[in-house]
Amino acid sequence: MILNVSGRTDIVAFYTEWFMNRYKEGFVDVRNPFNPKLVSRIFFKDVDLILFCTKNPLPIIDYLKEIDKPILFHVTLTPYKKDIEPNVIDKTKIISAIKKISKIISSDNIYIRYDPIFLSEKYNIEYHQKAFERLCTILDSYVKHIIISFIDDYKNVRKNQKNLKQRNFTEEDYQKIGLSFSKSATNHGMTVQTCFEEKNLVEYGFTKGECLSHELAYKLTGKTYKNWTVRKGKNCQCVQMVDIGVYNSCKHFCKYCYANFDEDKVNHNFKNYDPKSTLLIGHLEKDDVIKERYK
């Protein structure tokens, strides 16, 4: 089993204490987001690999030596300011953390997510080209792989149009991003790719790949996995993972987020966070149905 920690919220940034408590106790409970009374119990003895997805890796760095599982990191590092990412920490601190992690787990096992890209008068093509080149320059030798995506029409995106002020992409935009990003990545010994995007930009030099490929998963675990069925039943080529997060629980409040769409709910959930609970948010209830998950 591969744990995704997490695509639903930033566990590393806000809930590292809880995660390490669960790791030390040997299991974690996860509510089904579509059937809340159904709880999956996952024992870490059944976990082959942990993928940490975060905008702020700092809280977990000192604990990495305590985790005796293969580890991957996907660190989201974008060029947006506080108008778009109000609670993301200073980017220089994130960069410093990335360099530390790279030395601990190797540059092969840390991916940067320049994710998502949107265009506006403020965050235009030229802005992204300069920001991406600077990112590649700063992380040269610390990172080998960068994943990008383009903004999607999520509920939260529609709600935050006044902040985003985004415009639609043109074919020329895709070409400029593709050529420029490919050149910057190549010049610094990196690959750049999309994952599950209609525009994969391979014609401009992007690598065709997945967020977590079967090849990399096998290299780290010696095991094979099914494809991860996501996005309304469509099948991407990433390996199957188990997400242990909770929607509407990330305090970053990024205006483009797909996992947060109700800030009042986020604040409510955060108040119900107990680092000693087996669940990320709240506690087990008498009528919960707990089922052990093996894969």
SULURSUL-V381158 format. One record per helix or strand. SS is the DSSP state (@ for helix, = for strand). FROM is the first residue (numbers start at 1). TO is the last residue. Records with the same first field share a line. If there is no record, write none. Layout:
SS: FROM-TO  FROM-TO
This chain:
=: 2-5  27-32  35-43  49-54  70-76  110-117  119-119  145-150  167-167  191-194  207-208  227-230  234-239  242-243  289-293
@: 11-25  44-46  58-66  91-105  107-109  125-138  155-159  161-164  171-187  202-204  214-221  263-271
